Amino acid sequence: MELDTLVASIMKLTIVLSLLFVLPATAQVSDNSATEQGSFVLHKFAKAIGKESYTIRHTDGRLTLTSDFLFTDRGRQVPLKTVYTATDSLQPISLHLDGKSSRLSELKDDMHLEAEQHRVAVTKRGETSYFPAPEGSFLIDGYSPVTMQQMLLRFWLQHERPAQIPIPPVGNVHIEPVADLTVKLGSGTAKLHGYVITGLIWGGETLWLDDRQQLVALVSTDAEFDHFEAVREEYEPSLATFIQSAAKNNLDALTKLAASARRPQTKRLAITNVTLIDGTGAPPVSGVTVLVEDGLIRRIVRADRLDTKNTTVLDGSGKFLIPGLWDMHAHYEQVEWGPIYLAAGVTTARDCGNEFDFITTVRDALRSGHGIGPELLIAGIVDGSGPTSIGGVTADTPEEAIAVVRRYKAAGALQIKIYSSMKPSLVPNIAAEAHRLGMTITGHVPNGMTSVEAVEAGYDQINHLQYPMRDLVHVQRDKPVPPLDFTTPEVQRQIAIFKQHHTVFDDTVSLYETFEHPDSVPFATLEPGITHVAPQLAEALNSPGVPAKDAPQAIARFNALLATLRELHKDGLTIVAGTDQNIPGYSLHRELELYVKAGFTPMEALQAATSVPARVMGLEKTVGTVQVGKRADLVLLDADPLAEISNTRRIAKTIVGGAVYDPAPLWSSVGFK
């Protein structure tokens, strides 16, 4: 803050106060020399990666905000310069953005509010379009820059907290106050006022203002749907507190939205007259009733052999009951993933790398019943330092590596996920300590290692099929695809080592299909779920495909990936279904469809998302199949998945620990169709 003395004297002027009562102290000055200045530390996965600095000037009745936003994400710069103008009473005039909002998202946008015509002119890539702008509209374009969210909150407060604010062309934002938060500030404390914003991005953001209506902290997601935080420099020590509080705020809000999806839980639930596919590999059995008591499967009998008195009955006539599905490569970036997973039939998700404070807070809240979502298993991520490093948890020495493993173990993580920049020399240290503590190792193959070297150094599992494909048949993204030969002595040697170590592969083939499909094939024909996602996600997720000139090599790479999957499966290696950050909810079903395309039977594909991951994670005694004594995590389908694997998409009900959920209101709660 600058010009405090000048501000103090101006604040004595009653007329100025009456005109500008909602603005922070320094912004109340309309003198040509007056400015408000500030800066935020920008974070991704709780790691400081950049800075935003802003200035607000008032000149002749007009406010001009300039922002310089820059962070570096995995070695690539994301710069964004912004100029915003408004009247001194905060009525928007124009917004100009030039740069990027993520590594992959270019921005060169101009927006002008034509108030008299009640419209906004939006210029993108040199073309201007016009959109209706009702009275009370605001100009903003996504999560960045952070200062525009500060201006949005000030606008909302000045306009007496309207129920919604139009933000053409996207729609409307909604702002709800949440509990105040007291945090440390220097040697004292500061009381901050919290708000949750929905409608600007997909899902909710939590922000805090101080008493002068200066934005102190923002917890959000960026244009790649990764965790993103911005904190004023003097509040940086409270980052973990902001992350934990935001997770709780968003969980509470989401639970209210999704409340209509859950039927009141009863002590006894009977799913009657169903065809049971129990996940063990046994043939389906028709005319079955499954009795659930206190969240556990107590009896599985013929439909006419059970007294259903004092029992809630769920009629399964004509339907198929399978175990709850698993997503073994999740990134639970937002609490909104919870209802989506349940709507898609996912009752257990392994989070393969997240913010420590966020994911432990969400997991614990879900387990205690304060939220809505699947059972969460944590694979704690660790990377090494370097230009492409990711996240706030790194290790560069054996001592640091061992400390990271112990920290995750204490937090209840089941695995350690090693990322790409980890020093190969540290992998044995991490693996040895994890194994000593009863944990397992998964992850990317670090730069400078092969898949076999990673396995021999202690890896139990490998994320992404690109690594074994690269090492077995030498397929790389930036080179022509060579002829594939899985019969060579070198390939057989590597596969023998994988077998010896019982290596598990979480392949994420549906993610690669998103990247590699040609633009001549509409993405919706591969993944129809794209037509159902929330509006804020649709454009970003609807993959345009590879241009015609590059399509032959892209098709060859994807076919090589499926061939590698087919070979590993044929050789008896363990495959578990996972999606990474693809089309929320839907991509797990596409994963299973691709398994069948690669040579799995529908039963084998189904087991890759049920009993196999339960066994891999050491939880087969409690979940993964429909058997007496196990947790009642179940999915009721309208059609037979063994007749056609795509029928896993036809979900009638999802049952988690005996609680029954209807999919439609779950989808609606997060803005999906």
PyMOL commands that set and color helices and strands:
alter all, ss='L'
color gray80, all
select helices_A, chain A and resi 4-10+14-19+25-28+115-117+146-158+233-257+259-261+303-305+337-343+356-367+398-410+424-436+451-456+466-473+489-500+509-516+523-526+528-532+535-541+551-570+587-597+602-607+611-616+645-649+663-669
alter helices_A, ss='H'
color red, helices_A
select strands_A, chain A and resi 35-44+47-59+62-73+76-87+92-102+105-114+119-124+127-132+165-167+171-185+188-198+204-209+215-221+227-232+268-276+285-293+296-302+312-315+320-323+325-330+346-351+375-382+415-418+440-443+461-463+504-506+574-576+634-637+651-656+659-661
alter strands_A, ss='S'
color yellow, strands_A
deselect
rebuild
show_as cartoon
